[in-house]
């Protein structure tokens, strides 16, 4: 139907007869001559329907409306002097229509293509119109190119692309499973995979050595702007490797994938420990585009005349006393804004927000009266504040303080524009704890139970001190991927299960196939999973993951286009031996 794509044409095509197809982006009548901006996947070109050139083409052009689908045959010519459009790739040329056909009409649009102010729910309902926005199209062209670069990289370095099952066994991996009832086996269910974790480990036992897959994963969890119930991850596993081997391989992939988006990634990527990330930045996914590192000042408050402060400072294991120096912060934050910051941290467990303002006439702040001269001098030597700075303090329970001070750090950086939105700062976070306490004080895996513990740190009585051989890749405050060296010996896997309260019968029932595989010469192995959707989200400078998924779900896990999830026929439920018991809306 066409000889060229619209934006492929240029001055070299002047005089050629071409056939083009696409959508009417806009149309206008200037003194009886109709101008149409024709749009296809590549961009726009101007079509001229002049009755002096073709009466028939002009008659059809008079009927055209925005978003009609048309076919045009005509000659390419240079635009008149002074009529060029430097904003268009094809702005120096136009096509004079000889014939013009309407392939399809278009109803009145529910919104204008490309209007960013339109309610997101309306855009998702008419996703086929929303995706016509050239900006959205550019997102998916980039996604396609990045995916190809990733595949090319892994092929080049000797990986095998293997597809793993979508219908699999329900295993505890942190989030709820999406369950699929079996018609053939009444009362039994498949689960959609939260990740290909166990299958890729079994491929290593099978001797595949290097595996990768661009995999669909499913998690029935509460949704956020950067989460979806179904998502895509670049899944990787390697045999006979150390943590360094895996990290080096992933860095190579990251460099090539980001190069597609015109982003140069400097290697090697910086590494910091989990403990350093938490103590300095209050997060295990720190944004390092800006400094604002927290400083430990617990020693400066041991001799405080404030009993609350001194009691906090006496227990350095359970408690923290942190200072956050903000250069120029005193000039930026008014009393009203400081109150807003205090209200902000209170939402996350802070009792208040103490601060010291650094002014020309000296230091100012209520907290000063609780410090000895010696402690204040020590504080000044540590922080080296300058006039115009402000120092914020957080004190109390370790977990609470690190959390709200980390959030405060991020909020201040955003409000003060301390970083360039288009900068990219990667960091590896390593040496994670193997376990953390759940709400009942019992151990739960920080990553997953198949992660290799650092056996030198194994201490069942103090399980929070056990380290894992795990590593996360963080970009601009987002965890974009994570991995670990895996357990490849059955006795270690059983040891981990036992600590987690999974007895041998339960372990056999849920993970028997894995435990059996580990008995048959399982090699040392490790891997990584990269969140592809999140990576594209960051490349495109959006904070909404739905922007980079062609047909996303809402935050209520609904597809507004297809109206999924939906009710099904009673006969279908009967075949599956399922009865619906809806919750009462009291």
C-alpha positions in Angstrom: 0.0 0.0 0.0 2.9 2.4 0.5 6.3 3.1 -1.1 7.8 4.9 1.9 7.2 5.8 5.5 6.3 9.5 6.0 9.5 10.7 7.8 11.8 8.6 5.6 11.4 11.2 2.8 13.8 14.1 2.4 15.2 16.4 -0.3 16.7 13.5 -2.1 13.2 12.3 -3.0 12.1 15.6 -4.7 10.5 14.8 -8.0 9.7 11.2 -7.1 6.2 9.7 -7.1 5.3 8.2 -3.7 2.5 6.4 -2.0 1.9 7.1 1.7 -0.6 5.9 4.3 -1.3 7.0 7.8 -3.5 9.1 10.1 -4.5 12.7 9.7 -2.7 14.5 12.5 -4.2 17.8 11.5 -5.7 19.6 8.5 -6.3 23.2 7.5 -7.8 25.1 4.5 -5.8 28.1 3.3 -7.6 29.9 0.5 -9.1 26.7 -1.0 -5.8 24.7 -0.7 -6.0 22.0 1.9 -2.9 21.1 3.9 -2.8 17.8 5.8 -0.2 16.7 8.2 0.0 12.9 7.6 1.3 10.8 10.5 2.7 7.3 10.7 5.1 5.5 13.0 8.1 7.5 11.8 6.6 11.0 12.0 4.8 13.6 10.0 4.9 15.0 6.4 2.8 17.7 4.9 0.3 16.8 2.1 -1.0 19.5 -0.2 -4.4 19.0 -1.9 -4.7 21.8 -4.5 -7.6 21.8 -7.0 -5.2 23.2 -9.5 -3.2 19.9 -9.3 -6.1 17.4 -8.7 -9.8 18.2 -8.4 -10.6 14.7 -7.2 -7.9 14.6 -4.5 -9.1 18.0 -3.3 -12.7 16.8 -3.1 -11.7 13.9 -0.9 -9.5 16.2 1.2 -12.5 18.4 2.0 -14.1 15.4 3.7 -11.1 14.5 5.8 -11.1 15.0 9.6 -8.5 14.4 12.3 -7.5 10.8 12.8 -9.0 9.6 9.6 -6.9 6.9 7.9 -5.9 7.9 4.4 -3.8 6.8 1.4 -2.1 9.4 -0.7 -0.3 9.2 -4.0 1.6 12.2 -5.2 4.9 13.9 -6.0 7.5 15.2 -3.6 8.5 18.8 -3.9 10.4 21.4 -2.0 8.3 23.8 0.1 8.2 27.4 -1.0 10.8 29.8 0.3 10.0 30.9 3.9 7.4 28.1 4.3 9.8 25.5 5.6 9.1 24.0 9.1 12.4 23.5 11.0 10.5 21.6 13.8 9.8 18.7 11.4 12.3 16.2 10.1 10.5 16.5 6.7 10.0 20.3 7.1 11.7 21.2 3.8 9.5 19.1 1.6 5.8 18.3 1.0 3.8 15.9 -1.2 1.4 17.2 -3.8 -1.6 14.9 -3.8 -2.6 13.4 -7.1 -5.0 10.8 -5.6 -6.3 10.6 -2.1 -8.4 7.8 -0.6 -10.1 7.5 2.8 -9.4 4.1 4.2 -11.4 4.6 7.4 -13.1 7.3 9.3 -12.8 8.2 13.0 -15.5 9.1 15.5 -15.3 12.2 17.7 -12.3 11.7 19.9 -12.8 11.4 23.7 -9.6 13.4 24.0 -6.9 15.0 21.8 -4.0 12.8 20.9 -1.0 13.8 23.0 -3.0 15.8 25.6 -1.1 15.0 28.8 -3.7 16.7 31.0 -6.3 14.0 30.3 -7.3 11.8 33.2 -5.2 8.6 33.2 -8.2 6.3 33.5 -9.7 7.8 30.3 -6.4 7.4 28.5 -6.2 3.7 29.6 -9.8 3.0 28.6 -8.9 4.2 25.1 -5.3 3.0 25.2 -5.2 2.5 21.4 -5.7 6.3 21.1 -3.3 7.1 23.9 -0.6 5.0 22.2 -0.9 7.1 19.0 0.9 9.9 20.9 4.3 10.0 19.2 5.9 10.3 22.7 4.3 7.0 23.7 5.4 5.4 20.5 9.0 6.6 21.1 8.9 4.8 24.5 8.1 1.4 22.9 10.6 1.9 20.1 13.2 2.5 22.8 12.0 -0.5 24.7 12.3 -2.7 21.7 15.8 -1.5 21.0 16.9 -2.0 24.6 15.5 -5.5 24.6 17.4 -6.3 21.4 20.6 -4.9 22.8 20.2 -7.1 25.9 19.6 -10.2 23.8 22.5 -9.4 21.6 24.8 -9.0 24.6 23.9 -12.3 26.2 24.2 -14.1 22.9 27.6 -12.6 22.4 28.9 -13.7 25.9 27.6 -17.3 25.5 24.3 -17.4 27.3 21.4 -19.6 26.3 17.9 -18.2 26.1 15.5 -20.7 27.7 11.8 -20.3 28.4 10.5 -21.5 31.7 6.9 -22.5 32.6 4.1 -20.0 33.2 1.9 -22.6 34.8 3.9 -23.7 37.8 3.7 -24.7 41.5 2.7 -22.2 44.3 5.8 -21.5 46.4 6.3 -18.8 49.0 8.3 -16.0 47.5 7.2 -13.0 49.4 4.1 -11.8 47.6 0.7 -13.6 47.0 0.5 -15.8 44.0 -1.9 -15.5 41.2 -3.6 -18.9 41.2 -5.0 -20.9 38.2 -7.5 -23.7 39.0 -6.9 -27.0 37.3 -9.9 -28.5 35.5 -8.1 -31.9 35.1 -7.2 -32.0 38.8 -10.2 -30.7 40.8 -9.2 -28.8 43.9 -5.7 -28.2 42.7 -4.1 -25.0 41.4 -1.2 -23.8 39.3 0.4 -20.5 40.2 1.7 -17.9 37.8 5.4 -17.5 38.5 6.6 -14.6 40.7 10.0 -15.3 39.0 11.7 -18.2 37.3 13.9 -18.5 40.3 13.8 -22.3 41.0 13.7 -23.3 37.3 16.8 -21.3 36.5 18.6 -22.9 39.4 17.5 -26.3 38.1 18.9 -25.4 34.7 22.3 -24.9 36.4 22.0 -28.3 37.9 21.3 -29.5 34.3 24.6 -28.1 33.1 23.3 -25.2 31.0 26.0 -23.0 32.6 24.7 -19.6 31.4 21.0 -18.9 31.1 19.0 -15.8 30.4 15.4 -15.1 29.7 13.2 -12.0 29.2 10.5 -13.3 31.5 6.9 -12.3 32.4 6.4 -12.4 36.2 3.3 -12.1 38.3 2.7 -10.9 41.9 -0.6 -10.2 43.6 0.6 -7.4 45.7 -0.5 -3.9 46.6 0.4 -1.6 43.7 2.4 1.6 43.5 3.4 3.9 40.7 6.4 1.8 40.0 4.8 -1.7 40.4 2.4 -3.8 38.3 0.8 -7.2 38.9 2.5 -8.5 35.8 5.9 -7.3 34.9 9.0 -8.1 32.8 12.4 -9.0 34.1 15.7 -9.9 32.5 16.5 -13.1 34.3 20.0 -14.4 34.5 21.8 -17.4 36.0 25.4 -18.6 35.8 27.3 -21.6 37.1 30.8 -21.7 38.7 30.7 -18.0 39.5 31.5 -15.6 42.4 29.7 -12.4 43.2 32.3 -10.5 41.3 31.7 -12.7 38.2 28.0 -12.0 38.2 28.4 -8.3 38.8 30.9 -7.9 36.0 28.6 -9.7 33.6 25.6 -7.6 34.5 27.6 -4.3 34.3 28.5 -5.2 30.7 24.8 -5.7 29.9 23.9 -2.4 31.6 26.5 -0.5 29.6 25.2 -1.8 26.3 21.5 -1.5 27.2 21.9 2.2 28.3 24.0 3.0 25.3 20.9 2.5 23.2 19.3 5.4 25.0 22.4 7.5 24.5 23.5 7.1 28.2 27.1 6.3 28.9 27.6 4.2 32.0 31.0 4.4 33.6 32.4 1.1 34.8 33.0 -0.3 37.3 29.9 0.8 39.1 30.5 2.0 42.7 29.8 -0.5 45.5 28.7 0.2 49.0 27.6 -2.2 51.8 24.0 -2.4 53.0 25.1 -1.1 56.4 26.8 2.0 54.8 23.7 2.6 52.7 21.4 2.6 55.7 23.7 4.5 58.1 24.6 7.3 55.6 21.5 7.5 53.4 18.7 5.9 55.4 17.8 3.6 52.5 19.0 0.3 50.9 18.3 2.0 47.6 20.0 5.4 48.0 19.9 8.1 45.4 23.5 9.2 45.0 22.9 12.0 42.5 23.4 14.3 45.5 25.5 14.0 48.7 23.6 14.8 51.9 25.1 11.9 53.8 24.0 11.5 57.4 26.6 11.6 60.1 26.6 9.7 63.4 26.6 12.1 66.3 25.6 9.7 69.1 28.8 10.4 71.0 28.1 14.1 71.1 24.9 13.5 73.1 26.1 11.0 75.7 26.7 13.8 78.2 23.6 15.8 77.2 21.7 17.5 80.0 18.5 16.3 78.3 17.7 12.9 79.8 15.9 11.7 76.7 18.9 12.4 74.5 21.4 11.0 76.9 19.4 7.8 77.4 19.2 7.3 73.6 22.9 7.9 73.2 23.8 5.3 75.9 22.6 2.4 73.7 24.6 2.5 70.4 23.3 -0.9 69.3 19.5 -0.2 69.4 19.5 3.5 68.9 20.8 6.1 66.5 21.5 9.9 66.7 22.0 11.2 63.2 22.9 14.7 61.9 22.0 15.8 58.3 23.9 18.9 57.2 22.1 20.8 54.4 24.4 23.3 52.7 22.4 26.5 52.0 19.4 25.0 53.9 19.0 27.9 56.3 18.6 30.3 53.4 16.1 28.0 51.8 13.8 26.9 54.6 11.5 29.5 56.3 9.9 28.8 59.6 6.8 27.7 57.8 8.7 25.2 55.6 10.6 23.9 58.7 7.3 23.1 60.3 6.2 21.3 57.2 9.4 19.2 57.4 8.6 18.4 61.0 5.1 17.3 60.2 6.5 15.2 57.4 8.9 13.2 59.6 6.3 12.8 62.3 4.3 10.7 59.8 7.1 8.2 59.9 7.6 7.9 63.6 9.7 11.0 64.6 8.9 12.7 67.9 9.9 16.0 66.3 12.6 17.6 64.2 15.5 19.3 66.0 17.8 21.6 63.9 20.7 24.1 64.2 20.7 27.1 61.9 24.2 28.5 61.0 23.9 32.3 60.8 26.4 35.1 60.5 26.0 35.8 64.2 26.5 32.2 65.2 24.6 29.0 65.7 20.9 29.1 66.6 18.5 26.3 67.7 16.8 24.9 70.8 19.0 21.8 70.7 22.1 23.8 71.6 21.0 24.2 75.2 21.2 20.4 75.6 24.9 20.2 74.5 28.1 20.8 76.4 30.7 23.1 74.9 33.0 20.1 74.3 30.3 18.2 72.5 29.3 21.2 70.4 33.0 21.7 69.3 33.1 18.0 68.4 30.0 18.3 66.4 31.3 21.4 64.5 34.6 19.5 63.7 32.6 16.6 62.3 30.2 18.5 60.2 32.2 21.7 59.4 29.1 23.8 58.8 29.2 27.2 57.0 27.0 30.2 57.2 23.6 29.6 55.5 23.6 25.9 56.3 21.1 24.0 58.5 21.7 20.8 60.4 18.8 18.5 61.1 18.8 15.8 63.8 17.1 12.5 64.2 17.3 10.5 67.5 15.7 7.3 68.8 15.1 3.7 67.7 17.6 2.7 64.9 15.1 1.5 62.4 12.7 4.4 62.8 15.5 7.1 62.7 17.2 5.7 59.7 13.8 5.5 57.9 12.6 9.0 58.5 15.9 10.7 58.1 16.4 8.9 54.8 13.0 10.1 53.7 13.9 13.6 54.9 17.1 13.5 52.9 15.2 12.7 49.7 12.5 15.3 50.3 15.1 18.1 50.9 17.0 17.1 47.8 13.9 17.3 45.7 12.7 20.6 47.2 16.1 22.3 46.8 16.7 20.9 43.3 20.0 19.4 44.4 20.3 17.1 41.4 19.7 17.0 37.7 16.7 14.9 36.8 18.5 13.6 33.7 21.6 12.4 35.5 22.1 8.7 36.1 23.9 7.4 39.2 24.3 3.7 39.6 25.4 1.9 42.8 25.7 -1.7 43.9 24.5 -2.4 47.4 26.2 -5.6 48.8 26.6 -7.5 52.1 22.9 -7.6 52.9 21.6 -9.2 56.1 20.2 -12.7 55.3 17.2 -12.3 57.5 15.1 -9.6 59.2 12.5 -9.8 61.9 8.8 -10.1 61.0 6.1 -8.5 63.1 6.3 -11.4 65.6 10.1 -11.2 65.9 10.7 -14.3 63.8 13.2 -14.5 60.9 12.1 -13.9 57.4 14.4 -13.7 54.3 15.4 -10.2 53.2 15.7 -11.5 49.6 14.6 -15.1 49.2 15.4 -18.4 51.1 17.6 -19.7 48.2 20.2 -17.0 48.8 23.6 -18.3 50.0 24.4 -17.1 53.5 27.9 -16.1 54.4 28.5 -19.2 56.6 31.2 -17.4 58.5 28.5 -15.2 60.0 26.0 -18.0 60.7 24.5 -17.5 64.2 21.1 -18.9 64.7 20.7 -17.2 68.1 21.4 -13.8 66.5 20.0 -14.4 63.1 19.9 -10.7 62.2 23.7 -10.7 62.2 23.9 -13.4 59.4 25.1 -11.9 56.1 24.1 -13.1 52.7 26.0 -13.1 49.4 23.4 -10.9 47.8 23.7 -7.7 45.7 21.2 -5.1 44.5 21.7 -2.7 41.6 20.3 0.8 42.4 19.7 3.7 40.0 18.6 7.1 41.1 17.0 5.8 44.3 15.2 2.9 42.5 16.2 -0.8 42.9 16.3 -1.8 39.3 17.6 -5.4 39.9 19.0 -7.8 42.4 20.7 -11.1 42.7 22.7 -13.5 44.8 24.9 -16.5 44.9 22.5 -19.4 45.5 22.6 -22.3 47.9 23.8 -25.3 46.0 24.1 -27.8 48.8 21.1 -29.6 50.3 22.3 -29.4 53.9 22.6 -25.6 53.8 19.2 -25.2 52.2 17.7 -27.4 54.9 19.5 -25.3 57.5 18.0 -22.1 56.1 14.5 -23.7 55.9 14.8 -24.9 59.6 15.7 -21.4 60.8 12.7 -20.0 58.9 10.4 -22.5 60.7 9.9 -24.7 57.6 10.0 -28.3 58.9 11.2 -31.2 56.7 7.6 -32.3 55.8 6.7 -28.7 54.6 10.0 -28.3 52.9 9.5 -31.6 51.0 6.0 -30.7 50.1 6.9 -27.2 48.7 10.4 -27.6 47.5 11.0 -31.3 47.2 12.0 -31.0 43.5 14.7 -28.4 44.3 16.0 -30.4 47.3 16.2 -33.5 45.1 18.0 -31.6 42.4 20.6 -30.3 44.8 21.6 -33.9 45.6 22.6 -34.6 42.0 25.8 -32.6 41.6 24.5 -29.1 41.7 27.3 -26.6 40.8 28.0 -23.4 42.6 25.8 -20.8 40.9 24.4 -17.3 41.1 22.3 -14.9 39.2 20.5 -11.7 38.8 17.1 -10.3 37.7 16.7 -6.8 36.2 13.3 -5.0 36.2 13.0 -4.1 32.6 9.9 -2.0 33.0 11.5 0.1 35.7 14.7 0.6 33.6 12.7 1.9 30.7 10.7 4.1 33.1 14.0 5.7 34.2 15.3 6.0 30.7 12.2 7.9 29.7 12.2 10.2 32.8 8.8 9.2 34.0 7.8 8.1 37.5 4.9 6.0 36.4 5.6 2.5 35.3 2.3 2.4 33.4 3.7 4.8 30.9 6.2 2.1 29.7 3.8 -0.9 29.5 1.7 -1.2 26.4 -1.4 -2.4 28.2 -1.0 -1.8 31.9 -3.2 -2.4 34.9 -4.5 0.4 37.2 -3.6 0.7 40.8 -6.7 -1.5 41.4 -5.2 -4.2 39.2 -7.8 -3.6 36.5 -7.4 -3.3 32.7 -9.7 -0.5 31.7 -9.4 -1.4 28.0 -10.7 -5.0 28.3 -12.4 -4.6 31.6 -10.4 -7.4 33.2 -10.8 -9.0 35.7 -14.4 -9.9 34.8 -17.0 -12.4 35.9 -17.1 -15.7 34.0 -20.0 -18.0 33.0 -21.4 -20.3 35.7 -20.7 -23.2 33.4 -17.0 -22.4 33.4 -16.9 -22.3 37.2 -18.8 -25.6 37.3 -16.1 -27.3 35.1 -13.5 -26.1 37.5 -15.5 -27.2 40.6 -15.4 -23.7 41.9 -18.0 -21.8 43.9 -17.8 -18.0 44.4 -18.1 -16.8 48.0 -18.1 -13.0 47.7 -17.2 -10.9 50.8 -20.1 -9.1 52.4 -20.2 -5.3 52.0 -21.4 -4.5 55.5 
